[in-house]
Amino acid sequence: MIELVDNILTTEDFVRLRTATSFADIPLEHARKALQNGLINVSVMKDGELIGM
């Protein structure tokens, strides 16, 4: 089952998903600021596993 969940994305997951999809690797501090300054973050979960954002 696929589920959308608000505001659970961790900094480490943010960086991991970016890297897995060939986006540039960024420092954790930059990722932390991006998550803090975003209007909303939504995580895509499938069977309890984070698969997207």
C-alpha positions in Angstrom: 0.0 0.0 0.0 1.3 3.5 -0.9 0.8 6.2 1.7 1.7 10.0 1.7 3.0 11.3 5.0 3.7 14.9 6.0 6.9 16.1 7.7 8.6 12.8 8.6 11.5 13.1 6.2 14.9 13.1 8.0 18.0 14.9 6.7 19.7 11.6 6.1 16.8 10.3 4.1 16.6 13.5 2.1 20.3 13.2 1.1 20.0 9.4 0.4 17.0 9.8 -1.9 18.7 12.7 -3.8 21.8 10.5 -4.3 19.7 7.4 -5.3 18.0 9.5 -8.1 21.2 11.0 -9.4 20.7 14.4 -8.0 23.8 16.1 -6.6 25.0 14.9 -3.2 24.7 17.8 -0.7 26.1 18.3 2.8 23.8 17.3 5.6 23.7 20.9 6.9 22.4 22.1 3.5 19.8 19.4 3.5 18.7 20.4 7.1 18.3 24.0 6.0 16.3 23.0 2.9 13.9 20.9 5.0 13.5 23.6 7.6 12.8 26.3 5.0 10.4 24.3 2.9 6.7 25.0 3.0 5.9 21.3 3.2 7.6 18.0 2.8 5.8 14.9 1.9 7.2 11.4 2.1 6.0 8.5 0.0 5.8 5.2 1.9 5.2 1.8 0.5 4.6 -1.0 2.9 6.4 1.0 5.6 9.5 1.8 3.5 10.4 5.3 2.4 10.4 5.3 -1.5 10.1 8.9 -2.4 9.6 12.5 -1.5 
